[in-house]
């Protein structure tokens, strides 16, 4: 194959790959979804300053794009709040065992479980990254 043929082949491959990627509906590198594990409807759910909306028991939200998301000791480490009835529930006073296991991710797909324990929102994640994954 001559030089023009190679150029055409390489150009065609890159063009096709570019077209394929442009058709991707949601190609963000960090996608987070939420599932309500409590028995109450969570209204105005907000996690890490992104409004999730209303989440009924056992329902899963759509995916939300984040630039980054923090974890500590394998647990989500972002501020969250929601209304249950007319009472505001938060996770603002969370404290994890070890501050040395904090990490922030910029890519991946995570399903965050939201539960209510006493008067606090509790976030957990079964596929949370840890410092040992790096």
C-alpha positions as CSV (number, residue, x, y, z in Angstrom):
1,X,0.0,0.0,0.0
2,X,1.4,3.4,-0.9
3,X,1.6,6.4,1.3
4,X,-1.7,7.9,0.1
5,X,-3.4,4.6,0.9
6,X,-2.0,4.5,4.4
7,X,-3.0,8.1,5.0
8,X,-6.6,7.4,3.8
9,X,-6.9,4.3,6.0
10,X,-5.7,6.1,9.1
11,X,-7.9,9.1,8.4
12,X,-10.9,6.8,7.9
13,X,-10.3,4.9,11.1
14,X,-10.0,8.2,13.1
15,X,-13.0,9.6,11.4
16,X,-15.1,6.6,12.2
17,X,-13.9,6.5,15.8
18,X,-14.7,10.2,16.2
19,X,-18.2,9.7,14.8
20,X,-18.8,6.8,17.1
21,X,-17.8,8.8,20.2
22,X,-19.9,11.8,19.1
23,X,-23.0,9.6,19.3
24,X,-22.4,8.7,22.9
25,X,-25.3,10.2,24.9
26,X,-23.5,10.5,28.2
27,X,-19.8,10.1,28.0
28,X,-18.8,11.8,31.3
29,X,-16.0,9.9,33.1
30,X,-17.7,10.0,36.5
31,X,-21.2,8.9,36.8
32,X,-23.1,8.5,40.1
33,X,-26.6,7.2,40.7
34,X,-28.5,7.0,44.0
35,X,-30.9,4.4,45.5
36,X,-33.2,5.2,48.4
37,X,-32.8,2.4,50.9
38,X,-35.0,4.1,53.5
39,X,-38.7,3.6,53.9
40,X,-39.4,7.4,53.4
41,X,-39.6,9.5,50.3
42,X,-36.6,11.8,50.1
43,X,-37.5,15.2,48.7
44,X,-35.1,17.8,47.5
45,X,-32.2,15.3,47.8
46,X,-28.9,17.0,47.2
47,X,-25.5,15.4,47.2
48,X,-22.2,17.3,46.7
49,X,-24.1,20.4,45.7
50,X,-25.9,18.6,42.9
51,X,-29.7,18.5,43.1
52,X,-31.0,14.9,42.7
53,X,-34.7,15.6,43.3
54,X,-37.3,13.3,44.9
55,X,-36.4,9.7,45.4
56,X,-39.1,7.3,46.6
57,X,-38.2,4.2,48.6
58,X,-36.2,1.6,46.7
59,X,-36.1,3.8,43.6
60,X,-32.9,4.5,41.7
61,X,-32.1,7.9,40.3
62,X,-30.7,8.4,36.9
63,X,-26.9,9.0,36.5
64,X,-25.5,12.3,37.5
65,X,-22.2,13.7,36.2
66,X,-19.7,14.8,38.8
67,X,-16.3,16.3,38.1
68,X,-15.0,14.5,41.2
69,X,-16.4,12.6,44.2
70,X,-14.8,12.0,47.5
71,X,-14.6,8.8,49.6
72,X,-13.1,8.1,53.1
73,X,-12.5,4.6,54.4
74,X,-14.6,3.2,51.6
75,X,-17.6,5.5,52.4
76,X,-18.9,8.4,50.3
77,X,-17.5,11.6,51.9
78,X,-19.8,14.3,50.4
79,X,-22.4,16.5,52.0
80,X,-26.0,15.3,51.5
81,X,-29.4,16.6,52.5
82,X,-33.0,15.8,52.0
83,X,-36.5,16.6,53.3
84,X,-38.6,14.0,54.8
85,X,-42.0,15.5,55.5
86,X,-41.0,19.0,56.6
87,X,-37.8,18.0,58.5
88,X,-34.3,18.4,57.0
89,X,-32.0,15.4,57.3
90,X,-28.3,15.7,56.6
91,X,-25.1,13.8,56.9
92,X,-23.0,16.8,57.8
93,X,-21.7,15.4,61.1
94,X,-20.2,12.3,59.7
95,X,-16.9,11.1,61.0
96,X,-15.0,8.2,59.7
97,X,-12.3,6.2,61.5
98,X,-9.3,7.3,59.6
99,X,-8.6,10.5,57.8
100,X,-5.6,9.0,56.0
101,X,-7.9,6.9,53.8
102,X,-9.5,9.9,52.0
103,X,-9.4,9.9,48.3
104,X,-11.1,11.8,45.5
105,X,-12.0,10.1,42.2
106,X,-12.6,11.7,38.8
107,X,-13.8,8.6,36.9
108,X,-15.9,5.5,37.4
109,X,-19.5,4.5,37.9
110,X,-20.9,4.3,41.4
111,X,-24.3,3.5,42.9
112,X,-24.7,5.3,46.3
113,X,-27.2,3.9,48.7
114,X,-29.0,6.5,50.8
115,X,-30.6,5.4,54.1
116,X,-31.9,7.2,57.1
117,X,-30.6,6.1,60.5
118,X,-32.2,7.9,63.4
119,X,-32.2,11.5,62.2
120,X,-29.2,11.3,59.9
121,X,-28.8,10.5,56.2
122,X,-26.4,7.6,55.8
123,X,-24.5,7.1,52.4
124,X,-22.8,3.9,51.5
125,X,-21.4,2.4,48.3
126,X,-20.7,-1.3,47.6
127,X,-18.1,-0.5,44.9
128,X,-16.4,2.4,46.7
129,X,-12.7,2.8,45.9
130,X,-10.2,2.6,48.6
131,X,-6.5,3.7,48.8
132,X,-5.6,0.1,48.4
133,X,-7.2,0.1,44.9
134,X,-4.6,2.6,43.6
